[in-house]
Amino acid sequence: VILDIDASKKNSKVNLDYLNILSKINIMPLSFGGGISTIKEIELCLKHGCDKVVINSKSLKDISFIKEASSVFGKQCIICSIDYEFDGQDFKLFSHSNLEINQMNLKDYVDNLILNGAGEILLTSVNREGLMEGYDEEFHKIIKKDLDIPILINGGCGTPEHMVRAFNKNQIDAVCASSIFFYTQYGYADIKQYLSNNNIKVRE
């Protein structure tokens, strides 16, 4: 999963040149997001090599866009990304495009995304992002159990054990990470081996 979080902040176009480079050197399934706001942009992203697109800011403004996108390309290709904060009492939607808290009910928003055709949900804890102190272990309060679409979580991973804890404690399908690959000694092979040793299924 590659996210260009500056695209929506700066109201810039989807960086297709960047995506084109990534798709040529990448050997894994690729999901790409950042500034996607039209059906044409999704089409271009797919043509430039990604397998799925990640949509965040556009769905906050117009959730019907998810329904339209999933009807055109199939929901298996649409990942809805949600950034959230915990304010000490409740979970709140956070918008990176205007750097503010959104007052929509978070649980209702997740349910509406699924009803409108989201194929996957990516949850990012803004509180924990970049701290490398572990994933938010309370996020399960946001979503209902036994959802029929994949749930990915992001924000806070600093060790392979953080990933194992996340899988063991929550009903999730995947974890996302970034800082661990830049600021620790752990490489992809190390992490995959650690997960496998702890009975977490990983791609061969």
Salt bridges, closest charged atoms under 4 A:
GLU43 OE1 - LYS40 NZ 3.92
GLU43 OE2 - LYS47 NZ 2.93
ASP83 OD2 - HIS96 NE2 3.66
ASP111 OD2 - LYS144 NZ 3.61
GLU120 OE2 - LYS52 NZ 2.24
GLU137 OE2 - ARG165 NH2 2.72
GLU137 OE1 - LYS169 NZ 3.28
GLU138 OE1 - LYS141 NZ 3.20
